[in-house]
Amino acid sequence: MEYLHYKGFIGNVEKSKTKPEGLCGKVLGLDRETYIRFEGENLADLQEHFEAIVDELIAQQEKQ
């Protein structure tokens, strides 16, 4: 299995079940109530979406 890394967060990489040519993943290591998925057309696109989600998650945590 392949993993993405960004700012201390890890995301997994899987083939999308809804888009035959797409990829998807989720941010790993979060608490049970927090489940964040992201999608992309290719690995570069997936990495970009993963980084955007992580940046958003960090911004939300800083507001709390």
C-alpha positions in Angstrom: 0.0 0.0 0.0 1.2 3.5 -0.8 1.1 6.4 1.6 1.1 10.2 1.3 3.0 12.3 3.9 2.5 16.0 4.6 3.2 18.2 7.7 3.2 15.1 10.0 0.0 13.6 8.6 -0.3 10.4 6.7 -2.9 9.4 4.1 -3.4 6.1 2.4 -3.8 5.6 -1.4 -6.4 3.3 -2.8 -8.1 2.8 -6.2 -11.5 4.5 -6.2 -14.5 2.3 -6.2 -16.7 5.0 -7.8 -14.3 6.2 -10.5 -12.5 3.4 -12.4 -9.5 5.5 -13.2 -9.4 7.6 -10.0 -7.7 7.3 -6.7 -8.9 8.0 -3.2 -7.6 7.9 0.4 -8.2 8.9 3.9 -6.2 10.8 6.6 -4.9 8.2 9.0 -4.3 8.5 12.8 -7.3 10.8 13.6 -9.7 10.1 16.4 -12.7 7.8 15.8 -15.2 10.6 15.2 -13.0 12.2 12.5 -13.0 10.5 9.1 -11.6 12.5 6.2 -11.5 11.2 2.7 -10.0 12.8 -0.4 -10.0 11.9 -4.1 -7.9 12.6 -7.2 -7.6 11.6 -10.8 -3.9 10.6 -10.5 -1.2 10.5 -7.8 -0.2 14.1 -8.2 -3.8 15.3 -8.0 -4.4 13.1 -4.9 -1.4 14.6 -3.2 -2.6 18.1 -3.9 -6.1 17.3 -2.4 -4.5 15.6 0.6 -2.3 18.6 1.3 -5.3 21.0 1.0 -7.3 18.9 3.4 -4.4 18.8 5.9 -4.0 22.5 5.7 -7.7 23.0 6.3 -7.6 20.5 9.3 -4.6 22.4 10.8 -6.4 25.7 10.4 -9.5 24.4 12.1 -7.4 23.0 15.0 -5.7 26.4 15.4 -9.1 28.1 15.8 -10.2 25.8 18.6 
